[in-house]
Amino acid sequence: MGKPISIFQYIFNVLCLLIICESWSQESPKIIEIQQAGSASRNETIYPGATILNRSETKRVHLFHQGALIISDYAIFYPEQNNFNARGDVVFTQGDSITMTSQRLDYSGNTRIAKAYGSVHLVRTDMDLKTNTLELDRIENQVYYNTQGVIVDSVNTLTSQQGIYYVDEKKYRFLSDVVIENPSYTINSERLDYFTEINHAFLYGPTEILGQDYLIQSERGFYDMDADTGIFKQNAVIHYDNKIIYGDSLYFDNPSQYAAATSNIKLIDTINRSIIEGHYGEIFKARDSAIITNRALATNIFDNDSLYIHGDTLIVTGPEENRIFRAFYDVRLFKSDIQGKSDSLYIDETSGLTKLLKRPPTKKQLQIMTEQDRTNTNPVMWFDKTQMTGDIIKLLSNPNTRKLDSLHIDGNVLIIEKDSLSDDGYNQISGAKLRGDFDEGKLNSLDITKNTMMIYYLYSDESLELIGIDKTSCSAMRVEFELGQVVSIKFLGQPDGKVYPEVDLDPNERILEGFSYRILEKPTNIDDLFSPSDNEFQFQIIQPISFIREDEEPTEKPENEQ
C-alpha cells in the first residue's frame, strides 16, 4: 500500500496533468477526417505521401475538420502534414454560419487556414462576397482577399481591391479602391471599415460620399448608411445646395436637411460670391439658411474689392432670389473706402438694402443718457475721412452691379470730419435726416434736412490761413464731394449764422450737441474687426475619432498564393 498524499499534493498533480493535456492538445491539432469518397489511390511519384481522393457517380469527396465540411470532386490529402488540396466545384461549409464555393481550395488542419481560388463565393446571413482569391483563417475568424471583391447585402453593393472580413464582429476592413453603391448615394474611399449588421462605415482614408444633391469629402469620419447621417473630420468638406462647407469637424443629417460645422469653419456661397468663416455653424437646407458664430466673419466679393463684416452671430436666410443677411452684436464692417460699426446689421440682397441698427435703449438708459452717449451708441460709418452717425443708417445698392446708389440716415444725424489744417478743429453738420447719392460707388452729394446746423473751418485759397469758423443753422443744406473731399456746401432756405474769428469763438461753441469723434473705433484693416474678447477666444480642439487610434495601421495579408 502506497504512502498517502496530502490534499495539496493531489491538487498540484491535477493541475500539472491539466497543463500537460492542454499543451498536448495545442501541439497536436485534430486530424482531418475523410468522411466519404468515390475512390482512393496513391501516386508516390507525383504526390509522395498523399492519398488521392476522387468522386464517383454517386459520391463526392467529403473532408471534415473541426466543424468544417469541404466537398469537392477531387482532393489530394496529406495525412502526415494534415492538409489537403481540393479541386472541382469545391463547397466549404462551417456550420450554418459560412458557405463558400470555389474552383480550388487548399486547407491546413494545423493552422486551420483555407485558401480558395477561382470564382470564390462566400455567403453569410448578413452578406454575400464574390472574389477570385480568398483566405479564411478559422482560428482568428477572419477572411482576407487581395483581388477585386464584390459584396452584396440587403441594400448595398460594395467593391474593393483588398479587404479583411472579421467574422465575429461582422465587419469589413476595405483597404483599396472601395466603392459602395446604394440607391441614394455612392461612396468612394481608399480605406474604410464597414459593419454589415448595423450598416455603419468608418472612414480612414480619402473618401467621397456622393448623394443626389450633396457631395461629402473627408479623410476621417463615421457614416450611418441607414440613417444617412455622419460625422467627418480631417480635410472634411460638404458640397451642399450651391454651398461649400469646411470645418475641423462636420456633422451631416441628410433626412433633416441639416449640417453643422465646428472649428475653423468656412461656408462658401458659390452663387452669391460670399464666404462666411467662424468656429461654429449650422446649415438648414430646407430653410436655405445658415448661422455662424465665434469670431464670425463674412466676406462679400466684388469686382475689385471685398466687403468684410464681423459680428458675434451671422445669419443667412432665404433662397437666392430672396436672401437676407443679418449680423448681431458688436457688428463691424470694412471695405477699402467704407467702414462701419453698429449693434446689428440687416442686408436684403435682392433689393440691395443694408441697414445698420442700434439696440433700443431701456427706459432707465433714456433717463440718464446724454446726447454724446446717444452718438456713441448710434451706428457709425466712415466714407473716406468723413464720419456719419444716426439712429438708423441705410445703404441702397444696385442688386446687379452691387455698387452703392444712395445713403439714408434717419434721426440724430451727425457728420464729422477732422479739419486737416488745425490741431483740434472739426467740420460738423447735424440734422434730423440725411439723403445721399453715390457715383460709381463714391459719395457724390448729401442733403441734410430739419434743424440743420453746421460748423466749418474756412481758409484762404492762396495762403491757407484760417479766415474763421462758420457756424450756421438753416432748414436744409447740400454737401458735394469730389474724391472723398467736401468741395462745396449750399444752404437751402434762409440760413442763420456768421463766420467767427477763431479767438472769438469759445472752444465749447466749436462742437455741435452730441459731438463724439469715434476715430478709434474705425477699422483700418481686417484685424481691427475683431475685439480683444474675440482675439482671446479659444475654440475647443477637435479630438481624434474615438473608435480607432489615429496611428493605427490596417493589418494587411500578403498576396494570396496562386
C-alpha positions as CSV (number, residue, x, y, z in Angstrom):
1,M,0.0,0.0,0.0
2,G,1.5,3.3,-1.1
3,K,2.1,6.2,1.1
4,P,-1.0,8.6,1.2
5,I,-0.5,12.0,-0.3
6,S,-1.8,15.3,1.1
7,I,-4.7,17.2,-0.4
8,F,-2.3,19.9,-1.5
9,Q,-0.1,17.4,-3.3
10,Y,-3.2,16.0,-5.0
11,I,-4.3,19.4,-6.3
12,F,-0.8,20.1,-7.6
13,N,-0.7,16.8,-9.5
14,V,-4.1,17.5,-11.1
15,L,-3.0,21.0,-12.2
16,C,0.1,19.6,-13.7
17,L,-1.9,17.0,-15.6
18,L,-4.3,19.7,-16.9
19,I,-1.4,21.8,-18.1
20,I,0.2,18.8,-19.9
21,C,-3.1,17.9,-21.5
22,E,-3.7,21.4,-22.7
23,S,-0.1,21.7,-24.0
24,W,-0.5,18.4,-25.8
25,S,-3.9,19.4,-27.3
26,Q,-2.4,22.6,-28.6
27,E,0.6,20.9,-30.1
28,S,-1.4,18.1,-31.6
29,P,-4.3,19.6,-33.7
30,K,-7.1,17.3,-34.7
31,I,-6.6,15.2,-37.8
32,I,-8.6,15.9,-40.9
33,E,-11.3,13.2,-41.4
34,I,-12.2,11.6,-44.7
35,Q,-15.9,11.1,-44.5
36,Q,-16.5,9.8,-48.0
37,A,-15.1,9.5,-51.5
38,G,-15.8,7.6,-54.6
39,S,-12.3,6.1,-54.7
40,A,-8.9,6.5,-53.1
41,S,-5.5,5.9,-54.7
42,R,-1.8,6.8,-54.3
43,N,0.9,8.1,-56.7
44,E,4.2,8.4,-54.9
45,T,5.9,9.8,-58.0
46,I,3.6,12.8,-58.4
47,Y,2.2,13.1,-54.9
48,P,4.5,11.4,-52.4
49,G,2.8,10.6,-49.1
50,A,-0.6,11.7,-50.4
51,T,-3.9,10.0,-50.7
52,I,-5.7,10.9,-53.9
53,L,-9.5,11.1,-53.4
54,N,-11.9,11.1,-56.4
55,R,-15.6,11.3,-56.8
56,S,-17.9,8.7,-58.3
57,E,-21.2,9.0,-60.0
58,T,-23.0,8.8,-56.6
59,K,-20.4,10.2,-54.2
60,R,-18.4,13.4,-54.0
61,V,-15.3,13.7,-51.8
62,H,-16.2,14.8,-48.2
63,L,-13.4,16.0,-45.8
64,F,-14.2,17.2,-42.3
65,H,-12.2,19.2,-39.8
66,Q,-13.4,20.7,-36.5
67,G,-16.9,21.8,-37.7
68,A,-15.9,22.5,-41.3
69,L,-17.1,20.3,-44.2
70,I,-15.3,20.5,-47.5
71,I,-17.0,18.8,-50.5
72,S,-15.2,18.5,-53.9
73,D,-14.7,16.4,-57.0
74,Y,-11.1,15.7,-56.3
75,A,-8.7,16.1,-53.3
76,I,-5.1,15.3,-52.6
77,F,-4.8,14.6,-48.9
78,Y,-1.5,14.6,-46.9
79,P,-2.2,12.8,-43.6
80,E,1.3,13.5,-42.1
81,Q,1.1,17.2,-42.9
82,N,-2.6,17.2,-42.0
83,N,-3.6,19.2,-45.1
84,F,-5.2,18.8,-48.5
85,N,-5.8,20.4,-51.9
86,A,-9.4,20.2,-53.1
87,R,-10.4,20.7,-56.8
88,G,-13.6,20.9,-58.8
89,D,-16.8,22.7,-57.6
90,V,-15.5,23.0,-54.0
91,V,-18.1,23.7,-51.3
92,F,-16.8,24.8,-47.9
93,T,-19.4,25.0,-45.0
94,Q,-18.8,25.9,-41.4
95,G,-21.9,25.0,-39.5
96,D,-24.7,27.3,-40.6
97,S,-22.6,30.5,-40.4
98,I,-20.4,30.3,-43.6
99,T,-20.9,28.7,-47.0
100,M,-18.1,29.2,-49.6
101,T,-17.7,27.8,-53.1
102,S,-14.7,28.0,-55.4
103,Q,-12.9,26.1,-58.1
104,R,-10.0,25.2,-55.8
105,L,-9.3,25.1,-52.1
106,D,-6.1,24.4,-50.1
107,Y,-6.6,23.7,-46.4
108,S,-4.2,23.1,-43.4
109,G,-5.6,21.3,-40.4
110,N,-2.7,22.6,-38.3
111,T,-3.2,26.3,-39.0
112,R,-6.9,25.9,-39.8
113,I,-6.4,28.2,-42.8
114,A,-8.3,27.7,-46.0
115,K,-7.2,29.3,-49.3
116,A,-9.7,29.5,-52.0
117,Y,-9.1,30.2,-55.7
118,G,-11.2,30.8,-58.8
119,S,-14.8,32.2,-58.7
120,V,-14.8,32.4,-54.9
121,H,-18.3,32.9,-53.5
122,L,-18.7,33.3,-49.7
123,V,-22.2,33.6,-48.2
124,R,-23.3,34.6,-44.7
125,T,-26.7,35.6,-43.5
126,D,-25.7,39.3,-43.5
127,M,-23.8,39.5,-46.8
128,D,-22.6,37.9,-50.0
129,L,-18.9,38.1,-51.1
130,K,-17.5,37.3,-54.6
131,T,-13.8,37.5,-55.4
132,N,-11.1,35.5,-57.3
133,T,-8.9,34.5,-54.3
134,L,-9.6,34.4,-50.6
135,E,-8.0,33.2,-47.4
136,L,-10.1,32.1,-44.4
137,D,-8.3,32.0,-41.0
138,R,-10.6,29.8,-38.8
139,I,-8.6,30.4,-35.7
140,E,-8.7,34.3,-35.9
141,N,-12.1,34.0,-37.6
142,Q,-11.0,36.4,-40.4
143,V,-11.3,36.4,-44.1
144,Y,-8.7,38.1,-46.4
145,Y,-8.8,38.8,-50.1
146,N,-6.3,40.7,-52.4
147,T,-8.2,40.6,-55.7
148,Q,-11.3,42.6,-56.5
149,G,-14.1,41.7,-54.2
150,V,-17.9,42.4,-54.7
151,I,-20.0,42.3,-51.6
152,V,-23.8,42.5,-51.7
153,D,-26.1,42.9,-48.7
154,S,-29.7,43.8,-48.4
155,V,-29.3,47.3,-49.7
156,N,-25.7,48.0,-50.8
157,T,-23.2,46.7,-53.4
158,L,-19.6,47.1,-52.3
159,T,-16.4,46.6,-54.3
160,S,-12.7,46.8,-53.3
161,Q,-9.3,45.6,-54.4
162,Q,-8.3,44.3,-51.0
163,G,-10.2,43.6,-47.8
164,I,-10.5,41.8,-44.5
165,Y,-13.7,40.4,-43.0
166,Y,-13.8,40.0,-39.3
167,V,-16.4,37.2,-38.8
168,D,-17.1,37.7,-35.1
169,E,-17.5,41.5,-35.4
170,K,-19.4,41.2,-38.7
171,K,-17.0,43.9,-40.0
172,Y,-15.2,44.5,-43.3
173,R,-12.0,46.5,-43.5
174,F,-11.6,47.7,-47.1
175,L,-8.1,48.7,-48.0
176,S,-8.0,49.8,-51.6
177,D,-10.3,51.3,-54.3
178,V,-13.5,51.0,-52.2
179,V,-16.9,51.7,-53.9
180,I,-20.2,51.3,-52.1
181,E,-23.3,51.7,-54.2
182,N,-26.6,52.5,-52.6
183,P,-29.9,53.7,-54.3
184,S,-29.5,57.0,-52.5
185,Y,-25.7,57.6,-52.6
186,T,-22.3,56.3,-53.7
187,I,-19.2,56.1,-51.5
188,N,-15.6,56.0,-53.0
189,S,-12.8,55.5,-50.5
190,E,-9.2,54.4,-50.1
191,R,-9.9,52.7,-46.8
192,L,-13.0,52.2,-44.6
193,D,-14.4,49.8,-42.1
194,Y,-17.9,48.6,-42.8
195,F,-20.1,46.8,-40.2
196,T,-22.6,44.6,-42.1
197,E,-25.1,44.1,-39.4
198,I,-25.6,47.8,-38.4
199,N,-24.7,49.2,-41.8
200,H,-22.1,51.7,-40.4
201,A,-19.0,52.8,-42.2
202,F,-15.9,54.3,-40.6
203,L,-13.6,56.3,-42.8
204,Y,-9.7,56.2,-42.5
205,G,-8.6,57.5,-45.9
206,P,-9.6,59.9,-48.6
207,T,-13.3,59.4,-49.1
208,E,-16.2,60.8,-51.2
209,I,-19.9,60.3,-50.5
210,L,-22.0,61.4,-53.4
211,G,-25.7,61.8,-52.8
212,Q,-28.5,63.1,-55.0
213,D,-27.9,66.7,-54.1
214,Y,-24.7,66.7,-52.0
215,L,-21.0,65.6,-52.0
216,I,-19.0,64.9,-48.9
217,Q,-15.2,64.6,-48.8
218,S,-13.3,63.5,-45.8
219,E,-10.3,61.5,-44.6
220,R,-11.6,60.5,-41.2
221,G,-15.2,60.0,-40.2
222,F,-18.3,58.0,-39.4
223,Y,-21.3,57.4,-41.7
224,D,-24.6,55.7,-40.7
225,M,-25.6,54.3,-44.1
226,D,-29.2,53.6,-42.9
227,A,-29.9,57.0,-41.3
228,D,-27.9,58.8,-44.0
229,T,-26.0,60.8,-41.3
230,G,-22.4,61.2,-40.4
231,I,-19.5,62.9,-38.7
232,F,-16.5,63.9,-40.7
233,K,-13.0,65.2,-39.8
234,Q,-9.6,65.8,-41.4
235,N,-9.9,67.8,-44.6
236,A,-13.7,67.5,-44.4
237,V,-15.8,69.3,-47.0
238,I,-19.5,69.2,-47.7
239,H,-20.8,70.5,-51.1
240,Y,-24.4,71.3,-50.3
241,D,-27.1,73.3,-52.1
242,N,-24.6,75.5,-54.0
243,K,-22.6,76.0,-50.8
244,I,-19.2,74.5,-49.8
245,I,-18.8,73.9,-46.1
246,Y,-15.4,73.3,-44.5
247,G,-14.6,72.6,-40.8
248,D,-12.4,70.6,-38.5
249,S,-15.5,68.6,-37.6
250,L,-18.6,68.4,-39.8
251,Y,-21.9,66.8,-38.9
252,F,-24.4,65.8,-41.7
253,D,-28.0,64.7,-41.4
254,N,-29.5,64.3,-44.9
255,P,-33.1,63.4,-43.9
256,S,-33.3,66.5,-41.7
257,Q,-31.5,68.5,-44.4
258,Y,-29.1,69.8,-41.8
259,A,-25.4,70.2,-41.4
260,A,-23.2,71.6,-38.6
261,A,-19.5,72.6,-38.5
262,T,-17.1,73.1,-35.6
263,S,-13.7,74.9,-35.5
264,N,-12.1,76.7,-38.5
265,I,-15.3,76.6,-40.5
266,K,-15.8,78.2,-43.8
267,L,-19.1,78.5,-45.7
268,I,-18.7,79.5,-49.4
269,D,-21.8,80.6,-51.4
270,T,-20.7,79.9,-55.0
271,I,-23.6,81.8,-56.5
272,N,-23.5,85.0,-54.4
273,R,-19.7,85.0,-54.2
274,S,-19.7,85.2,-50.4
275,I,-17.6,83.5,-47.7
276,I,-18.6,83.2,-44.0
277,E,-16.0,82.0,-41.5
278,G,-16.1,81.2,-37.8
279,H,-15.8,78.4,-35.3
280,Y,-19.3,77.1,-35.1
281,G,-22.0,77.0,-37.8
282,E,-25.3,75.3,-38.6
283,I,-26.8,75.0,-42.1
284,F,-30.6,74.3,-42.7
285,K,-31.1,73.3,-46.3
286,A,-34.9,73.1,-46.2
287,R,-35.0,76.8,-45.0
288,D,-32.0,77.7,-47.1
289,S,-30.4,79.3,-44.1
290,A,-27.2,79.2,-42.0
291,I,-26.0,80.6,-38.7
292,I,-22.3,81.1,-37.9
293,T,-20.8,82.3,-34.5
294,N,-17.5,82.5,-32.7
295,R,-15.2,85.0,-34.5
296,A,-17.6,85.0,-37.4
297,L,-16.5,86.9,-40.5
298,A,-18.4,87.4,-43.7
299,T,-16.7,88.3,-47.0
300,N,-18.7,89.6,-49.9
301,I,-16.6,89.6,-53.1
302,F,-16.9,92.5,-55.6
303,D,-15.1,93.1,-58.9
304,N,-12.1,94.8,-57.5
305,D,-12.8,94.8,-53.7
306,S,-14.3,92.9,-50.8
307,L,-16.6,93.9,-48.0
308,Y,-15.8,92.2,-44.7
309,I,-18.5,92.0,-41.9
310,H,-17.9,90.7,-38.4
311,G,-20.4,90.1,-35.7
312,D,-20.9,87.8,-32.8
313,T,-23.5,86.0,-34.8
314,L,-24.1,86.0,-38.6
315,I,-27.3,84.6,-40.1
316,V,-28.2,84.0,-43.7
317,T,-31.8,83.1,-44.6
318,G,-33.9,82.6,-47.7
319,P,-33.2,81.3,-51.3
320,E,-31.0,83.1,-53.8
321,E,-33.9,85.3,-55.1
322,N,-34.9,86.4,-51.6
323,R,-31.8,86.2,-49.4
324,I,-31.4,88.1,-46.1
325,F,-28.2,88.5,-44.2
326,R,-28.2,89.5,-40.6
327,A,-25.4,90.3,-38.1
328,F,-25.8,90.8,-34.4
329,Y,-23.8,92.3,-31.5
330,D,-20.8,94.5,-32.0
331,V,-21.0,94.4,-35.8
332,R,-18.1,95.9,-37.7
333,L,-17.6,96.2,-41.4
334,F,-14.6,97.1,-43.5
335,K,-14.1,97.9,-47.2
336,S,-11.3,99.9,-48.7
337,D,-13.4,103.1,-48.9
338,I,-16.2,102.4,-46.4
339,Q,-16.0,101.3,-42.7
340,G,-18.7,101.0,-40.1
341,K,-19.9,99.8,-36.7
342,S,-23.3,99.1,-35.2
343,D,-25.1,96.8,-32.8
344,S,-26.8,94.9,-35.6
345,L,-26.9,94.8,-39.4
346,Y,-29.5,93.8,-41.9
347,I,-28.9,93.2,-45.7
348,D,-31.6,92.3,-48.2
349,E,-29.5,91.0,-51.1
350,T,-32.5,91.1,-53.5
351,S,-33.3,94.8,-53.1
352,G,-29.7,95.8,-52.2
353,L,-30.9,97.4,-48.9
354,T,-28.4,97.5,-46.0
355,K,-29.4,98.8,-42.5
356,L,-27.1,99.5,-39.6
357,L,-29.2,99.4,-36.4
358,K,-28.7,100.1,-32.7
359,R,-30.0,98.3,-29.7
360,P,-33.0,100.2,-28.4
361,P,-32.2,101.8,-25.0
362,T,-34.0,100.9,-21.9
363,K,-36.2,103.4,-20.0
364,K,-33.5,103.8,-17.4
365,Q,-30.9,104.4,-20.1
366,L,-33.1,107.1,-21.7
367,Q,-33.3,108.9,-18.4
368,I,-29.6,109.2,-17.8
369,M,-28.3,109.2,-21.4
370,T,-26.6,112.4,-22.7
371,E,-26.5,113.5,-26.3
372,Q,-22.9,112.3,-26.6
373,D,-24.0,108.9,-25.1
374,R,-26.6,108.7,-27.9
375,T,-24.0,109.4,-30.5
376,N,-21.7,106.8,-29.1
377,T,-24.4,104.1,-29.2
378,N,-25.7,105.0,-32.6
379,P,-24.5,103.2,-35.8
380,V,-21.4,104.9,-37.3
381,M,-19.9,104.8,-40.8
382,W,-16.8,106.3,-42.3
383,F,-16.7,107.3,-46.0
384,D,-13.0,108.0,-46.6
385,K,-12.3,110.7,-43.9
386,T,-16.0,111.6,-43.2
387,Q,-17.7,110.1,-40.1
388,M,-21.5,109.8,-40.1
389,T,-23.8,108.7,-37.2
390,G,-27.5,108.4,-36.7
391,D,-30.3,106.4,-35.2
392,I,-30.6,104.2,-38.4
393,I,-28.2,104.1,-41.3
394,K,-29.4,102.7,-44.6
395,L,-27.4,102.0,-47.8
396,L,-29.0,101.2,-51.1
397,S,-27.0,99.3,-53.7
398,N,-27.7,98.2,-57.3
399,P,-28.5,94.4,-56.9
400,N,-26.9,93.7,-60.3
401,T,-23.7,95.7,-60.1
402,R,-23.6,95.6,-56.3
403,K,-22.4,99.3,-56.3
404,L,-23.8,101.8,-53.8
405,D,-26.6,104.1,-55.1
406,S,-27.8,106.1,-52.1
407,L,-27.5,106.7,-48.4
408,H,-30.2,107.4,-45.9
409,I,-29.7,108.3,-42.2
410,D,-32.7,109.0,-40.0
411,G,-32.7,110.6,-36.6
412,N,-29.9,112.5,-34.8
413,V,-27.7,112.8,-37.9
414,L,-24.2,113.9,-37.2
415,I,-21.4,114.3,-39.7
416,I,-17.8,114.9,-38.5
417,E,-14.6,115.4,-40.5
418,K,-11.3,116.3,-38.9
419,D,-10.1,119.7,-40.2
420,S,-6.8,118.8,-41.8
421,L,-5.1,122.3,-41.2
422,S,-5.8,122.7,-37.5
423,D,-4.8,120.7,-34.4
424,D,-8.2,120.4,-32.8
425,G,-10.7,121.6,-35.4
426,Y,-13.6,119.5,-36.7
427,N,-16.0,120.3,-39.5
428,Q,-19.5,119.2,-38.4
429,I,-23.1,119.0,-39.7
430,S,-26.2,117.9,-37.7
431,G,-29.8,117.4,-38.7
432,A,-32.8,115.1,-38.5
433,K,-32.5,113.4,-41.9
434,L,-29.8,112.7,-44.5
435,R,-30.1,111.6,-48.1
436,G,-27.0,111.0,-50.1
437,D,-26.2,109.6,-53.5
438,F,-23.1,107.8,-55.0
439,D,-21.4,107.9,-58.3
440,E,-19.5,104.7,-59.3
441,G,-19.6,103.7,-55.6
442,K,-18.1,107.0,-54.4
443,L,-20.0,109.5,-52.3
444,N,-21.2,112.3,-54.6
445,S,-23.6,114.6,-52.5
446,L,-25.5,114.8,-49.3
447,D,-28.8,116.5,-48.4
448,I,-29.4,117.2,-44.7
449,T,-32.8,118.4,-43.6
450,K,-34.7,119.6,-40.4
451,N,-32.9,121.6,-37.7
452,T,-29.7,121.6,-39.7
453,M,-26.6,123.1,-38.1
454,M,-23.1,123.4,-39.4
455,I,-19.6,124.3,-38.0
456,Y,-17.0,124.7,-40.8
457,Y,-13.4,126.0,-40.8
458,L,-12.8,128.4,-43.6
459,Y,-9.3,129.0,-45.1
460,S,-7.8,131.3,-47.7
461,D,-7.3,129.5,-51.0
462,E,-4.0,131.2,-51.6
463,S,-2.3,131.4,-48.2
464,L,-4.3,128.6,-46.5
465,E,-4.6,130.8,-43.5
466,L,-7.7,130.4,-41.3
467,I,-10.3,133.0,-42.2
468,G,-12.7,132.0,-39.4
469,I,-15.2,129.4,-38.2
470,D,-18.5,129.4,-39.9
471,K,-21.4,128.5,-37.6
472,T,-24.7,128.4,-39.3
473,S,-28.2,126.9,-38.9
474,C,-30.9,126.5,-41.6
475,S,-33.7,124.3,-42.7
476,A,-31.6,122.2,-45.1
477,M,-28.2,122.1,-46.8
478,R,-26.4,120.2,-49.6
479,V,-22.8,119.0,-49.4
480,E,-21.0,118.0,-52.5
481,F,-17.9,115.8,-52.7
482,E,-15.0,115.1,-55.1
483,L,-12.5,112.3,-54.5
484,G,-13.9,111.9,-51.0
485,Q,-13.4,115.5,-50.0
486,V,-16.0,118.2,-49.4
487,V,-15.9,120.8,-52.2
488,S,-19.0,122.8,-51.6
489,I,-21.8,123.5,-49.1
490,K,-25.1,125.0,-50.2
491,F,-27.7,126.3,-47.8
492,L,-31.3,125.7,-48.8
493,G,-33.7,128.2,-47.3
494,Q,-32.7,131.2,-45.2
495,P,-29.5,130.5,-43.2
496,D,-28.9,132.0,-39.8
497,G,-25.2,132.3,-38.7
498,K,-21.9,134.0,-39.2
499,V,-18.2,133.5,-39.5
500,Y,-16.4,133.9,-36.2
501,P,-12.7,134.7,-35.8
502,E,-11.1,131.7,-34.1
503,V,-10.3,133.8,-30.9
504,D,-13.9,135.0,-30.6
505,L,-15.5,131.5,-30.6
506,D,-15.2,129.6,-27.3
507,P,-13.9,126.0,-27.7
508,N,-17.2,124.7,-26.2
509,E,-19.0,126.5,-29.0
510,R,-16.9,124.8,-31.7
511,I,-18.7,121.5,-31.3
512,L,-22.3,120.6,-32.0
513,E,-24.6,118.9,-29.5
514,G,-23.8,115.2,-29.2
515,F,-20.3,115.6,-30.7
516,S,-18.2,112.4,-30.4
517,Y,-15.3,111.7,-32.8
518,R,-15.1,107.9,-32.8
519,I,-12.0,107.6,-34.9
520,L,-10.5,105.0,-32.5
521,E,-13.4,102.7,-33.4
522,K,-12.8,102.9,-37.1
523,P,-11.5,99.6,-38.6
524,T,-8.4,100.2,-40.7
525,N,-7.9,96.5,-41.7
526,I,-9.5,93.1,-41.3
527,D,-7.8,92.5,-37.9
528,D,-9.5,95.6,-36.5
529,L,-12.9,93.9,-37.0
530,F,-12.2,91.7,-34.0
531,S,-12.4,93.0,-30.4
532,P,-10.0,92.0,-27.7
533,S,-12.6,89.4,-26.4
534,D,-12.8,88.0,-30.0
535,N,-9.0,87.6,-30.1
536,E,-9.0,85.9,-26.7
537,F,-11.5,83.3,-27.8
538,Q,-10.2,79.8,-27.5
539,F,-12.1,77.2,-29.6
540,Q,-12.1,73.6,-28.5
541,I,-9.6,71.5,-30.3
542,I,-11.4,68.7,-32.1
543,Q,-10.4,65.3,-30.6
544,P,-9.5,62.4,-32.9
545,I,-12.3,60.0,-33.7
546,S,-12.5,57.7,-30.7
547,F,-13.3,54.4,-32.4
548,I,-9.7,54.0,-33.6
549,R,-6.2,55.2,-32.7
550,E,-5.1,57.8,-35.2
551,D,-1.7,55.9,-35.5
552,E,-3.3,52.5,-36.1
553,E,-2.4,50.9,-39.4
554,P,-4.5,48.2,-41.0
555,T,-3.4,44.7,-40.9
556,E,-2.6,43.5,-44.4
557,K,-2.1,40.0,-45.5
558,P,0.5,39.0,-48.1
559,E,-0.7,38.3,-51.7
560,N,-2.6,35.0,-51.9
561,E,-0.5,32.2,-53.4
562,Q,-1.6,31.1,-56.8
